[in-house]
Amino acid sequence: MDRKIIKAAAILGFIAIAFGAFGAHTLKKFVGISELNTFETGVRYQMYHSLFLLFIGTTNKISEATKKSIYYFVWSGVILFSGSLYFLALNDFLPFNFKPFGFVTPIGGLLFLTAWFWLFINYCRKNN
């Protein structure tokens, strides 16, 4: 599982850097400041959670089952939180209106919170 988690961290980190560069050098010419801030928030949280997965994949302080749960919470969170922010920021360029689907953003945030809480709970249990 550790190899899978580290690979995921690398993929998410790579994409976050590529999207960050896209936002900083290209997107800012085509969207307003609000949309750019939305896009950058997605990039920032994707990078935070890429680093979180890197930590999870390299630590031996938590169980494999906990790592697996956190992996799925983070992947789902990135897709729903960051992914929805990317679509919302680019809404004017999409062939459909993504705004009605914006409700998934806080669900992704809740999945991020769940991953961190799961780490806390399982680390505390293991050390008791």
KAZIUR-V631727 format. One record per backbone hydrogen bond with DSSP energy under -1.0 kcal/mol. NH is the residue of the N-H (numbers start at 1). CO is the residue of the C=O. E is the energy in kcal/mol with one decimal. If there is no record, write none. Layout:
# KAZIUR-V631727
NH&CO&E + NH&CO&E
This chain:
# KAZIUR-V631727
5&1&-2.5 + 6&2&-2.6 + 7&3&-2.4 + 8&4&-2.3 + 9&5&-2.4 + 10&6&-2.3 + 11&7&-2.5 + 12&8&-3.0 + 13&9&-2.5 + 14&10&-2.6 + 15&11&-2.6 + 16&12&-2.4 + 17&13&-2.3 + 18&14&-2.6 + 19&15&-3.1 + 20&16&-2.5 + 21&17&-2.4 + 22&18&-2.4 + 23&19&-2.8 + 24&20&-2.5 + 25&21&-2.6 + 26&22&-2.3 + 27&22&-2.8 + 28&23&-1.2 + 29&26&-1.7 + 30&27&-2.2 + 31&27&-1.6 + 36&32&-2.3 + 37&33&-2.5 + 38&34&-2.1 + 39&35&-2.5 + 40&36&-2.6 + 41&37&-2.0 + 42&38&-1.8 + 43&39&-2.1 + 44&40&-2.8 + 45&41&-2.4 + 46&42&-2.0 + 47&43&-2.4 + 48&44&-2.6 + 49&45&-2.0 + 50&46&-1.6 + 51&47&-2.3 + 52&48&-1.9 + 53&49&-2.1 + 54&50&-2.0 + 55&51&-2.2 + 56&52&-2.6 + 57&53&-2.8 + 59&55&-1.1 + 67&63&-2.2 + 68&64&-2.5 + 69&65&-2.2 + 70&66&-2.7 + 71&67&-2.7 + 72&68&-2.0 + 73&69&-2.5 + 74&70&-2.9 + 75&71&-2.6 + 76&72&-2.2 + 77&73&-2.4 + 78&74&-2.9 + 79&75&-2.3 + 80&76&-2.6 + 81&77&-3.3 + 83&78&-2.3 + 85&81&-1.9 + 86&82&-2.5 + 87&83&-2.2 + 88&84&-2.7 + 89&85&-2.5 + 90&86&-1.8 + 91&88&-1.0 + 93&90&-2.2 + 94&91&-1.2 + 101&98&-2.4 + 102&99&-1.9 + 104&101&-1.9 + 105&102&-1.6 + 108&104&-2.2 + 109&105&-2.0 + 110&106&-2.3 + 111&107&-1.9 + 112&108&-2.0 + 113&109&-2.4 + 114&110&-2.4 + 115&111&-2.2 + 116&112&-2.1 + 117&113&-2.7 + 118&114&-2.9 + 119&115&-2.0 + 120&116&-2.2 + 121&117&-3.0 + 122&118&-2.5 + 123&119&-2.3 + 124&120&-2.4 + 125&121&-2.3 + 126&122&-2.1 + 127&123&-1.6 + 128&125&-1.2
